[in-house]
Amino acid sequence: MVNRLFALAVGAACAIALAQFPEFAQQYSQRLGGRLDELRGFAERFDADAARAGLTREQGLAEFAKPGSTFLRDRGDDAAFMIHRFEAFQATKTALDTAAPMERLAVFVRTYDREVGRAAFADFRPAVPATIEGAVHAGAGFVIGVALASLIFGAGRRRVGAWLGGRSHPPAATGA
């Protein structure tokens, strides 16, 4: 009885936690979009400066690597890093925006940026899931939580089987 109540509590906690994913993903995407806008401006200014000098982006970056100035080489490394981040954020934002609602979790995990995630989490406020996606995540979280709690505190497969409608113990032998 206590194990079953504990499993229900863990399931409910996991349901609530996983149901927050769609809202967190939205806030993460907004944060990512803000960073992308800032980096886009940097990349566009860099490309315009390079074009005025008759250079491509790659040629402009190569100019920084020429011998002579540690300062210019360091600035070039910084510019290359910013442009690389811009390209990575652009690909991530496109992937998140074009993913189907139930694919978004996989895309999020695959493309997660720790810095953006920390910033989004710092401002994140849980929300009641009011979408089908949120409800599906809540249901999945509940099932995962109950299964984990049953496996950890129950008798393994027998307990999970009991939750799924099976028997937790073999039938008692009947005497004649």
Secondary structure, DSSP 8 states (H G I E B T S, - for coil): -HHHHHHHHHHHHHHHHHHTHHHHHHHHHHHHHHHHHHHHHHHHHHHHHHHHTT--HHHHHHHHTSTT-HHHHHHHHHHHHHHHHHHHHHHHHHHHHHS-TTTHHHHHHHH--HHHHHHHHHH-------SHHHHHHHHHHHHHHHHHHHHHHS-THHHHHHHTTS-SS-------
